[in-house]
């Protein structure tokens, strides 16, 4: 019998191969890759909303229809035990860290095993007297920024990339022949232009709305949340950030790999893009409140699963596109096996 992960791998492989875009691409993926009883993605959404409405409770809907268990330590990652894997994946274990932290004080780039060149970009520093951003040399970075860069080099990039390829297949790596770029910038940012931003990290890439032509990817680290990172923590704990840095990196690397692999990536709805990035590392204990709210109100769940390229906002739900997309993918995988 197929596993939930195999369903998602087929979904992602078909998405990687299609030359279609947006809802049309997703309809083709649903029909040909998952062999699902529904033939369009909207039909899957409608079936999910109906099951949510008819479930005995939010917990019943999550466990019975999505395979999501909020009562254990598994994060809900597609490789974890809740999705049918043999090993429980916890917040600490989902991104493995191996080996001692590398001393890397005299360089600003490195190459990963799959050929990705990771470069230290300009540091977007707090505004100086001239109100300009300025580039800094590696020696001028804060000790927290240097620790993050060393940990990225030692653990977090390789661990995140391996988790992604293990989750979705070898096509989702920078070693793939379909990858449009093999360069990634890491930028330390203080979000001076948006001080109220709650983003822990963010992936930027371009040109937008282009077919297989992504050539500029940057992962921005919001140092407002990681300026007090625990420099003894291999997972990247921080008092101000609600998610370990290694999981944030796995999330953003999923975006990066999808940008370089999927035609017309930007046209995909936010719930698919963000849901897939969350599915990589799992969010059961991180976005529990959002998951419970959506599972307990089918109308809110429907609002989170709309074909909008940008994340939607719903009163009372912090991250509806993220939680809703994650729930949708877990539902799709679980129901494909049930049918």
VEXFI-318499 format. One record per residue (C-alpha): x, y, z; residue in one letter. Coordinates in steps of 0.02 Angstrom, whole numbers, padded with zeros to 5 digits, always signed. Layout:
N
XYZA
...
This chain:
339
+00000+00000+00000X
+00058+00176-00037X
+00102+00293+00105X
+00047+00471+00136X
+00223+00528+00091X
+00217+00436-00075X
+00055+00527-00117X
+00140+00694-00084X
+00295+00642-00181X
+00186+00604-00332X
+00097+00769-00309X
+00262+00863-00306X
+00339+00765-00450X
+00190+00805-00560X
+00197+00988-00509X
+00381+00991-00554X
+00345+00921-00728X
+00194+01023-00780X
+00205+01171-00899X
+00036+01236-00840X
+00008+01368-00708X
-00098+01409-00557X
-00264+01316-00538X
-00246+01233-00708X
-00082+01155-00655X
-00153+01097-00490X
-00304+01018-00576X
-00186+00918-00686X
-00083+00867-00535X
-00237+00808-00440X
-00303+00711-00588X
-00146+00626-00650X
-00026+00618-00503X
-00136+00570-00357X
-00269+00469-00451X
-00390+00546-00328X
-00579+00520-00338X
-00595+00708-00369X
-00533+00782-00531X
-00499+00963-00485X
-00418+01042-00335X
-00578+01136-00297X
-00670+00969-00284X
-00541+00912-00156X
-00565+01074-00059X
-00754+01054-00064X
-00741+00875-00002X
-00626+00932+00139X
-00745+01070+00192X
-00890+00948+00193X
-00794+00823+00300X
-00746+00963+00419X
-00928+01016+00432X
-00989+00838+00465X
-00851+00784+00585X
-00898+00754+00766X
-00770+00881+00827X
-00615+00976+00773X
-00507+00838+00847X
-00607+00705+00756X
-00586+00796+00590X
-00398+00816+00615X
-00363+00638+00668X
-00489+00545+00559X
-00483+00644+00398X
-00310+00727+00401X
-00206+00610+00508X
-00154+00759+00615X
-00126+00719+00798X
-00099+00870+00910X
-00079+00763+01067X
+00094+00691+01036X
+00270+00758+01005X
+00274+00722+00818X
+00273+00888+00724X
+00165+00822+00582X
+00304+00829+00452X
+00268+00721+00301X
+00415+00609+00348X
+00356+00586+00527X
+00257+00451+00616X
+00091+00544+00610X
+00099+00537+00419X
+00141+00352+00422X
+00329+00360+00441X
+00425+00240+00552X
+00506+00373+00662X
+00428+00510+00766X
+00496+00680+00712X
+00503+00806+00854X
+00540+00992+00855X
+00720+00950+00902X
+00749+00802+00786X
+00661+00853+00625X
+00817+00942+00560X
+00967+00836+00612X
+01128+00920+00668X
+01287+00818+00652X
+01464+00862+00699X
+01545+01008+00789X
+01514+01189+00742X
+01639+01237+00607X
+01754+01384+00634X
+01718+01489+00481X
+01782+01663+00513X
+01873+01702+00353X
+01749+01669+00215X
+01585+01731+00146X
+01526+01582+00043X
+01525+01392+00035X
+01459+01253-00077X
+01338+01118-00020X
+01344+00935-00067X
+01214+00961-00203X
+01310+01105-00283X
+01218+01253-00208X
+01331+01404-00180X
+01278+01491-00018X
+01339+01669-00001X
+01338+01795+00140X
+01247+01947+00071X
+01253+02125+00128X
+01198+02155+00305X
+01046+02269+00305X
+01090+02363+00462X
+00991+02487+00567X
+00985+02657+00484X
+01139+02762+00513X
+01149+02952+00520X
+01142+02965+00330X
+00986+02856+00327X
+01069+02733+00209X
+01093+02547+00219X
+01273+02493+00215X
+01368+02337+00172X
+01476+02261+00307X
+01626+02147+00302X
+01618+01978+00388X
+01730+02035+00531X
+01606+02174+00572X
+01456+02063+00600X
+01387+02037+00775X
+01433+01879+00868X
+01254+01818+00848X
+01259+01844+00660X
+01427+01756+00648X
+01357+01610+00750X
+01206+01596+00635X
+01318+01599+00480X
+01432+01464+00553X
+01282+01356+00601X
+01205+01381+00429X
+01368+01318+00355X
+01387+01175+00479X
+01210+01108+00498X
+01059+01204+00441X
+01078+01216+00252X
+01133+01035+00225X
+01007+00970+00351X
+00865+01070+00275X
+00906+01020+00097X
+00917+00837+00143X
+00750+00847+00233X
+00671+00923+00077X
+00737+00793-00044X
+00693+00654+00078X
+00517+00725+00090X
+00477+00761-00092X
+00603+00668-00199X
+00771+00700-00281X
+00698+00823-00406X
+00679+00945-00263X
+00863+00983-00241X
+00986+01102-00319X
+01072+00951-00398X
+00919+00926-00509X
+00942+00964-00693X
+00784+01071-00684X
+00854+01189-00551X
+00865+01362-00629X
+00996+01430-00510X
+01129+01364-00393X
+01157+01523-00294X
+01078+01576-00130X
+01111+01732-00028X
+01091+01742+00161X
+01050+01919+00219X
+01039+01980+00397X
+00898+02106+00404X
+00826+02222+00536X
+00667+02264+00440X
+00689+02449+00468X
+00560+02484+00333X
+00436+02367+00418X
+00474+02366+00605X
+00308+02281+00646X
+00347+02131+00536X
+00320+01965+00622X
+00417+01868+00489X
+00558+01767+00566X
+00635+01732+00397X
+00580+01763+00217X
+00630+01704+00044X
+00641+01830-00097X
+00669+01779-00277X
+00646+01838-00453X
+00602+01877-00583X
+00423+01850-00525X
+00289+01770-00632X
+00418+01700-00751X
+00434+01523-00814X
+00588+01429-00754X
+00694+01584-00742X
+00724+01612-00556X
+00902+01677-00545X
+00908+01776-00384X
+00860+01698-00217X
+00889+01777-00048X
+00839+01715+00124X
+00818+01862+00242X
+00841+01833+00429X
+00745+01953+00540X
+00876+01986+00674X
+00745+02071+00783X
+00693+01894+00829X
+00863+01809+00825X
+00976+01943+00898X
+00977+01848+01064X
+00994+01674+00989X
+01062+01542+01108X
+01236+01512+01039X
+01245+01344+01127X
+01088+01280+01040X
+01112+01172+00886X
+00927+01197+00845X
+00939+01386+00850X
+00833+01431+01002X
+00793+01614+01032X
+00694+01699+01170X
+00603+01809+01044X
+00570+01682+00907X
+00435+01551+00926X
+00517+01430+00804X
+00691+01356+00805X
+00803+01430+00673X
+00840+01261+00592X
+00656+01237+00555X
+00639+01414+00487X
+00783+01375+00369X
+00700+01213+00312X
+00540+01310+00277X
+00629+01445+00175X
+00737+01319+00082X
+00576+01231+00029X
+00521+01395-00050X
+00692+01415-00132X
+00693+01239-00206X
+00513+01256-00267X
+00556+01421-00351X
+00696+01339-00448X
+00597+01182-00491X
+00416+01227-00528X
+00358+01319-00684X
+00261+01477-00644X
+00291+01451-00459X
+00227+01624-00413X
+00056+01589-00487X
+00023+01450-00363X
-00099+01495-00223X
-00021+01540-00057X
-00100+01394+00033X
-00004+01273-00080X
+00162+01366-00071X
+00156+01397+00117X
+00071+01232+00157X
+00209+01135+00071X
+00345+01233+00161X
+00259+01194+00327X
+00236+01011+00281X
+00426+00993+00267X
+00455+01016+00453X
+00279+01005+00525X
+00184+01135+00627X
+00074+01037+00748X
+00146+01116+00905X
+00193+01282+00823X
+00027+01333+00745X
-00087+01229+00856X
-00210+01370+00888X
-00232+01408+00703X
-00255+01224+00661X
-00385+01201+00797X
-00481+01358+00744X
-00487+01306+00561X
-00533+01127+00605X
-00672+01188+00719X
-00753+01305+00593X
-00774+01243+00415X
-00814+01419+00351X
-00646+01483+00414X
-00559+01332+00336X
-00642+01373+00169X
-00580+01553+00181X
-00401+01493+00204X
-00405+01387+00046X
-00432+01518-00088X
-00335+01542-00250X
-00238+01696-00200X
-00051+01709-00230X
-00026+01806-00068X
-00072+01740+00105X
-00249+01785+00157X
-00301+01866+00320X
-00440+01801+00431X
-00490+01884+00594X
-00437+01779+00742X
-00321+01664+00642X
-00138+01715+00637X
-00078+01620+00484X
-00228+01545+00391X
-00140+01510+00225X
+00001+01420+00315X
-00106+01315+00431X
-00244+01288+00303X
-00122+01235+00168X
-00034+01114+00284X
-00203+01039+00334X
-00255+01025+00151X
-00099+00928+00102X
-00115+00811+00251X
-00299+00786+00206X
-00257+00751+00025X
-00126+00621+00072X
-00237+00537+00202X
-00394+00531+00095X
-00301+00467-00058X
-00254+00315+00045X
-00430+00297+00116X
-00501+00297-00061X
